[in-house]
Amino acid sequence: MRKLTVFNFMTLDGYFEGPQKGEYAWHKHQQSSEETEYAEDKLQYENTLVMGRVTYDQMISFWPTENAIKMFPDVAKGMNKAEKIVFSKSMEKSDWNNTRIINSNIVEELKRIKNMPGNDMTILGSGSIVTQFAENGLIDEFQFMLDPIAIGSGTSIFKGIKQPLNLELISSKAFKDGVVVLTYKPI
């Protein structure tokens, strides 16, 4: 069975998105940082990237561009090469290579995909699908890149969750700039 991991940036007060939809300015992406090296290493595993339409729109607006290739060459190469699955009710086609769109029964479709041979999968961003998949026990691991900032309001990574989600910390990694990657598994 294919493993499904969530990877998300998060503030100290639990938000993955600022008060405005798509607001991530609080997360400071730095060239040549430990975080970039961490992302490059993770992309070496060739996981299938999973996302919702909003995250897809943000990703496609940056990663296939010359600016991304100049700023983060190895990450851009990995992002553009990776197989991508987008869950969206409104998208009909994609202009980003290696992208498949699934528009209905996303929980059932993910169950089916998890049971098929293939690479492990990583959800990027996509809070609403994280909540749906977590509630259905489909997520095997949660990785949160915790930024040392509190923003006061925004969107919780588990917005709308209907039942407690008990997690066990299985690893942590601290970077010099104060960012910490926390890895949990459901218990």
ABEGO torsion letter per residue (X at the ends): XBBBBBBBBBBAAGBABBABBGBAAABBBBBGBAAAAAAAAAAAAGBBBBBBAAAAAAAAAAAABAAAAAABAAAAAAAAABBBBBBBAABABBABBGBBBBABGAAAAAAAAAABBEBBBBBBEGAAAAAAAAAAGABABBBBBBBBBBAGBEBBAABGBABBBBBBBABBBBBAAGBBBBBBBBX
